Amino acid sequence: MQPERDIPGRVLRALRFRPKGMTITEIAKALGANRNSVSKHLEVLQAEGHVEARLVGNAKVYSIAQRIPLSAFLCFTKNLILVLDADLTIVQANDQCLARFGCPKEDIVGQNIQDAGLPIVSSPEALAVIEGLEREQVITDISHRRDDGSEFFYQMQAIPTTFEDGGKGCTIVLEDITERKQYIRNVSFLARTAIDLVDLQPVEDICQYIVDGLTELAPGAFAYFFSYDEADRHFFVRAVAGEGFREGLTELLGRDPVGLELPIARIFDAPYHQTPLSMRGLQVFVLRPEPSSWSFYDLCFRGIAKEVCEAILERFDIEKICLTGLVWRDRLYGIAGIFLSPGRDVENRETIESFLRQASIALARRETAERFKRSEARFRGMVDSSPFGVALIDRDGRFIYANRRFIEIFGHETDDAPTVAAWIRLIFPEEETRQEAIRAWRSDLERSVPGQVRPRTFTVRARDGSKKTVLFRPVTFCDGTEYVTCEDITEEARAYRLLVADIADLRQREQELLIKDRAIASTRRAVALLDLDGVVTYANAAFLTLWGYPTATGVQGLHFSRFWERPDEIQGIIQAVIDGGSWHGELAALRNGGEKFRADLLGTPIVVEDGRVIGMMAAATFRRNGA
């Protein structure tokens, strides 16, 4: 058996060649030593940090501790490292830690971490972890917000540490995970805003949502949003965000900034020459102490007084502005901007641009929806004011829409008959008539193609029991929807029937008049028809022969008194007949060549059915014994 004092060295040599470790029994057997003695020395070696132990089942497995010189560990890592003793006194700090804390090594080494007031590690959350540390390593995330409002994240590892002299302590390792956290936060932010912008109701303020999102991405900053009316080329302030920003602007401007119109449309003109595409990316402009290109007064397009612009920058300690146009498919919907204080730069640039791209799409979608809504309202207004009944029916035979005139014609609301089948039973109550209408409707449908109008007239029963003649003009769309127009032609149908009867009556009368005309034309008496002024409108062949005119054109249009020797007497006779009397007597007449002859004249009034006199008929007979 080897001396007791050699056991620690022999244990370490035995473990050095067994990287997977050995149990107490295996070590005692390999050394030929007493198991209890080996166990006692292993506890000492573990306390000194030479060996490590882990549980495998119910047995402890020991292996050589992996030890690295603390100086090397402190120098060759980018993490922040603090080493504390058992009393939480700082005994070591690496250069990265000193640089982040902004103090020399001699100012913090030897101080108790609870009293040092160091960033991150002296926070209540970090101290709670350090003070509660026992034998197991603890890992947690710690956040730290700087004075300028920027936030950083660290993964803190509190590791139990044993020093060379056997003293206990802990090592604090801080890994900067801000980029990782920010990436996760940005992805979560964009996922949330994508859903929010889709679900945002029309009554909710999307402009305020945009600026609130910008201030969430840039805590402590101020944000604004200008909407753009493309038709009027006007920009309006729609929303601002940031602690006290709206109230302060109201005080400086003398009015609420929301609703303020600025002549930003000049941005498309000289000297700016911007386009929607050039405004898509995030642009940064330094405003103080010296503007990098344009002043804040210029960026307000001189719509706000210069002294007010300076007061705004001073009041809110603004050094720079980041702005971008909300553009989608070459269309500008507005301009959003963030004001930053001195020393701050644009963080999350890609996330801000992605969020504003989401907002651009949402604004475009909302504008499209509003246009569609207005278009639908105009369409419904147009259809509702149509003199024709209009109905839309889906492919399952259910009413989608019916205008007021459609309801007026039939008297039935679509709630009374939501389907075509139910509606047909109401307007065609008789089974035989209904089946006949259905067969005609189906026949027209089978012989037509989508888009073809199928006019058909039916006599239907309205809700009040009256019968109406209705002209249906259905047309089927490609998706199976039916568009039906209905015209109540009851009065037109009745007028048509009356017209047909009148035409038949007129034809009969025309035949009678033709017979009478033939009788007048063929009579041997000279007959002339005069209007109310005594002008000849008709003369038969006997009249033309008697007076010596070759054709009727030589007579028609002449006053009847021209054919007689005494015109004044003839005019008196005409007036007496027109007044409702009649005249018969013998007078001296003048032929076409001036030759006189005696004629027997009979004048009678031409009277229509209502008793009105519309002219005079003159019948003359030649007297042979006349002078």
KAHU-V826183 format. One record per pair of residues at least 24 apart in sequence whose C-alpha atoms are under 10 Angstrom apart, sorted by the first residue. I is the first residue (numbers start at 0). J is the second residue. Records with the same first field share a line. If there is no record, write none. Layout:
I=J / J
This chain:
0=30 / 31 / 32 / 33
1=30 / 31 / 32
2=32
3=32 / 33 / 36 / 37 / 40
4=40
6=30 / 32 / 36 / 37 / 40 / 41
7=37 / 39 / 40 / 41 / 43 / 44 / 49
8=40 / 44
10=37 / 40 / 41 / 44 / 50 / 61 / 62 / 63
11=41 / 44 / 49 / 50 / 62 / 63 / 64
12=63
13=62 / 63
14=50 / 61 / 62 / 63 / 64
15=62 / 63 / 64
16=62 / 63
17=61 / 62 / 63
18=61 / 62 / 63
19=60 / 61 / 62 / 63
20=50 / 51 / 52 / 53 / 59 / 60 / 61 / 62 / 63
21=52 / 58 / 59 / 60 / 61 / 62
22=52 / 53 / 54 / 55 / 58 / 59 / 60 / 61 / 62
23=58 / 59 / 60 / 61
24=58 / 59 / 60
25=60
26=60 / 61
43=165
44=165
45=161 / 165
46=161 / 162 / 165 / 166 / 167
47=161 / 162 / 163 / 164 / 165 / 166 / 167
48=160 / 161 / 162 / 163 / 164 / 165
49=161 / 163
69=93 / 162
73=172
76=172 / 174
77=173 / 174 / 175
78=153 / 154 / 155 / 171 / 172 / 173 / 174 / 175
79=153 / 155 / 171 / 172 / 173 / 174 / 175
80=155 / 156 / 170 / 171 / 172 / 173 / 174
81=108 / 112 / 120 / 157 / 169 / 170 / 171 / 172 / 173
82=108 / 157 / 158 / 160 / 168 / 169 / 170 / 171 / 172
83=108 / 109 / 110 / 111 / 112 / 129 / 159 / 160 / 167 / 168 / 169 / 170 / 171
84=109 / 111 / 159 / 160 / 161 / 162 / 166 / 167 / 168 / 169 / 170
85=130 / 159 / 160 / 161 / 166 / 167 / 168 / 169
86=111 / 112 / 130 / 167 / 168 / 169
87=111 / 112 / 113 / 126 / 129 / 130 / 168 / 169
88=112 / 113 / 114 / 115 / 168
89=115 / 168 / 169 / 170
90=168 / 170
91=170
92=170 / 171
96=172 / 173
118=143 / 144 / 145
119=143 / 144 / 151 / 152 / 153 / 155 / 173
120=155 / 171 / 173
125=155 / 156 / 157 / 171
128=155 / 156 / 157
129=155 / 156 / 157 / 158 / 159 / 169 / 170 / 171
130=157 / 169
131=157
132=157 / 158 / 159 / 168 / 169
133=157 / 158 / 159 / 168 / 169
134=158 / 159 / 160 / 169
135=159
136=160 / 169 / 170
137=171
138=171 / 172 / 173
139=173
140=173 / 174 / 175 / 176 / 180
141=173 / 174 / 175 / 176
142=175 / 176 / 177
143=177
147=218 / 219 / 220 / 340 / 341 / 342 / 343
148=217 / 218 / 219 / 220 / 343
149=217 / 218 / 219 / 343 / 346
150=177 / 181 / 218
151=175 / 176 / 177 / 178 / 180 / 181
152=176 / 177 / 178 / 179 / 180 / 181
153=177 / 179 / 180
178=347
181=216 / 346 / 347 / 350
182=347 / 350
184=216
185=216 / 347 / 349 / 350 / 351 / 353 / 354
186=350
188=212 / 215 / 216 / 350 / 354
189=350 / 351 / 353 / 354 / 357
190=354
192=354 / 357 / 358
193=354 / 357 / 358 / 361
195=361
196=357 / 358 / 360 / 361 / 362 / 364 / 365
197=357 / 358 / 360 / 361 / 364 / 365
198=361
199=361 / 365
200=365
201=365 / 368 / 369
204=237 / 238
205=237 / 238 / 358 / 361 / 362 / 365
206=236 / 237 / 238 / 239 / 333 / 335 / 358 / 362
207=237 / 238 / 239 / 240
208=238 / 240 / 358
209=238 / 239 / 240 / 335 / 354 / 355 / 357 / 358 / 359
210=237 / 238 / 239 / 240 / 241 / 335 / 336 / 337 / 355
211=238 / 239 / 240 / 241
212=240 / 351 / 354 / 355
213=240 / 241 / 335 / 336 / 337 / 350 / 351 / 354 / 355
214=239 / 240 / 241 / 242 / 337 / 338
215=241
216=345 / 346 / 347 / 348 / 350 / 351 / 354
217=337 / 338 / 339 / 343 / 344 / 345 / 346 / 347 / 348 / 351
218=339
219=338 / 339 / 340
220=244 / 315 / 317 / 337 / 338 / 339 / 340 / 343
221=245 / 315 / 317 / 320 / 336 / 337 / 338 / 339 / 340
222=320 / 321 / 322 / 335 / 336 / 337 / 338 / 339
223=256 / 257 / 322 / 334 / 335 / 336 / 337 / 338
224=257 / 322 / 323 / 324 / 325 / 333 / 334 / 335 / 336 / 337
225=257 / 258 / 259 / 260 / 261 / 263 / 324 / 325 / 332 / 333 / 334 / 335 / 336
226=258 / 260 / 324 / 325 / 331 / 332 / 333 / 334 / 335 / 362
227=263 / 264 / 324 / 325 / 331 / 332 / 333 / 334
228=264 / 331 / 332 / 333
229=264 / 330 / 331 / 332 / 333
231=264
232=262 / 263 / 264 / 265
233=260 / 261 / 262 / 263 / 264 / 265
234=258 / 259 / 260 / 261 / 262 / 263 / 264 / 332 / 333 / 334
235=259 / 260 / 261 / 262 / 263 / 333 / 334
236=260 / 261 / 333 / 334 / 335
237=333
238=335
239=335 / 336 / 337
240=337
241=337 / 338
242=315
243=315
244=311 / 314 / 315
247=311 / 314 / 315
248=307 / 310 / 311 / 314 / 315
251=306 / 307 / 308 / 310 / 311 / 314
252=303 / 304 / 307 / 308 / 310 / 311
259=302
260=302
261=299 / 300 / 301 / 302 / 303
262=299 / 300 / 301 / 302 / 303
263=298 / 299 / 300 / 301 / 302 / 334
264=300
265=300
266=298 / 300
271=297 / 298 / 300
274=324 / 329 / 330 / 331
275=323 / 324 / 325 / 326 / 327 / 328 / 329 / 330 / 331 / 332 / 333
276=324 / 325 / 326 / 327 / 328 / 329 / 330 / 331
277=323 / 324 / 326 / 329
278=322 / 323 / 324 / 325 / 326 / 331 / 334
279=322 / 323 / 324 / 325 / 326 / 327 / 329 / 331 / 334 / 352 / 355 / 356
280=322 / 323 / 324 / 325 / 326 / 348 / 349 / 352 / 355 / 356
281=321 / 322 / 323 / 324 / 335 / 336 / 345 / 348 / 349 / 351 / 352 / 355
282=320 / 321 / 322 / 323 / 324 / 336
283=319 / 320 / 321 / 322 / 323 / 336 / 337 / 338 / 344 / 345
284=318 / 319 / 320 / 321 / 322 / 338
285=317 / 318 / 319 / 320 / 321 / 339 / 341
286=312 / 317 / 318 / 319 / 320 / 338 / 339
287=312 / 313 / 316 / 317 / 318 / 319 / 340 / 341
288=317 / 318 / 319 / 341
289=318
290=318 / 319
291=319
295=319 / 320
312=338 / 340
315=339 / 340
316=340 / 341
317=341 / 343
318=342 / 343
319=343 / 344 / 345
320=344 / 345
321=345 / 348
323=351 / 352 / 355
324=352 / 355 / 356 / 359
325=352 / 355 / 356 / 357 / 358 / 359 / 360 / 362 / 363
326=355 / 356 / 357 / 358 / 359 / 360 / 362 / 363
327=356 / 357 / 358 / 359 / 360 / 361 / 362 / 363
328=359 / 360 / 363
330=359 / 363
331=359 / 362 / 363
332=358 / 359 / 360 / 362 / 363 / 366
333=359 / 362
385=484
386=484 / 485 / 486 / 487
387=470 / 471 / 483 / 484 / 485 / 486 / 487
388=471 / 483 / 484 / 485 / 486 / 487
389=471 / 472 / 473 / 482 / 483 / 484 / 485 / 486
390=473 / 481 / 482 / 483 / 484 / 485
391=473 / 475 / 480 / 481 / 482 / 483 / 484
392=417 / 418 / 419 / 475 / 479 / 480 / 481 / 482 / 483
393=418 / 419 / 475 / 476 / 478 / 479 / 480 / 481 / 482
394=475 / 476 / 478 / 479 / 480 / 481
395=419 / 479 / 480
396=420 / 421 / 479 / 480 / 481
397=421 / 422 / 480
398=422 / 480 / 481
399=480 / 481
400=482
401=483 / 484
402=484
404=484 / 485 / 486 / 487
405=483 / 484 / 485 / 486 / 487
407=461 / 462 / 487
408=459 / 461 / 462 / 467 / 469 / 485 / 486 / 487
409=459 / 460 / 461 / 462 / 463 / 464 / 465 / 466 / 467 / 469 / 485 / 487
410=460 / 461 / 462 / 463 / 464
411=461 / 462 / 463
412=462
423=459 / 460
424=460
425=459 / 460 / 461 / 462
426=457 / 458 / 459 / 460 / 461 / 462 / 464 / 466 / 467
427=457 / 458 / 459 / 460 / 461
428=459 / 460 / 461
429=460
432=457 / 458 / 459
433=459
440=471 / 473
443=473
444=473 / 474 / 475
447=474 / 475
448=474 / 475 / 476 / 477
449=474 / 475 / 476 / 477 / 478 / 479 / 480 / 481
450=474 / 475 / 476 / 477 / 481 / 482
451=475 / 476
452=482 / 483
453=483
454=483 / 484 / 485
455=485
456=485 / 486 / 487 / 488
458=487 / 488 / 489
467=492
468=492 / 493
519=618
523=618 / 619 / 620
524=617 / 618 / 619 / 620 / 621
525=598 / 600 / 617 / 618 / 619 / 620 / 621
526=600 / 601 / 602 / 616 / 617 / 618 / 619 / 620
527=554 / 555 / 559 / 602 / 615 / 616 / 617 / 618 / 619
528=555 / 559 / 602 / 603 / 604 / 605 / 614 / 615 / 616 / 617 / 618
529=555 / 556 / 557 / 558 / 559 / 573 / 577 / 604 / 605 / 613 / 614 / 615 / 616 / 617
530=556 / 558 / 559 / 573 / 577 / 605 / 612 / 613 / 614 / 615 / 616
531=573 / 574 / 576 / 577 / 578 / 604 / 605 / 612 / 613 / 614 / 615
532=558 / 559 / 570 / 573 / 574 / 577 / 613 / 614 / 615
533=557 / 558 / 559 / 560 / 569 / 570 / 573 / 574 / 577 / 614 / 615
534=558 / 559 / 560 / 561 / 614 / 615
535=559 / 560 / 614 / 615 / 616 / 617
536=614
537=616
538=616 / 617 / 618
541=619 / 620
542=617 / 618 / 619 / 620
543=590 / 591
544=590
545=589 / 590 / 591 / 596 / 598 / 619 / 620 / 621
546=588 / 589 / 590 / 591 / 592 / 593 / 594 / 595 / 596
547=589 / 590 / 591 / 592 / 593 / 594
548=590 / 591 / 592
549=591
553=591
554=591
559=617
560=588 / 589
561=588 / 589 / 590 / 591
562=587 / 588 / 589 / 590 / 591 / 593 / 595
563=587 / 588 / 589 / 590 / 593 / 595 / 596 / 597 / 598
564=588 / 589 / 590 / 593 / 595 / 596 / 597
565=589
572=602
573=602 / 603 / 604 / 614 / 615 / 616 / 617
574=615
575=602 / 603 / 604
576=602 / 603 / 604 / 605 / 612 / 614 / 615 / 616 / 617
577=602 / 603 / 604 / 605 / 606 / 611 / 612 / 613 / 614 / 615 / 616
578=604 / 612 / 614
579=603 / 604 / 605 / 606 / 610 / 611 / 612 / 614 / 615
580=604
581=615 / 616
582=617
583=617 / 618 / 619
584=619
585=619 / 620 / 621 / 622 / 625
586=619 / 622 / 625
587=622 / 625 / 626
588=619 / 621
595=625 / 626
596=621 / 622 / 623 / 624 / 625 / 626
597=621 / 622 / 623 / 624 / 625 / 626
598=622 / 623 / 624 / 625
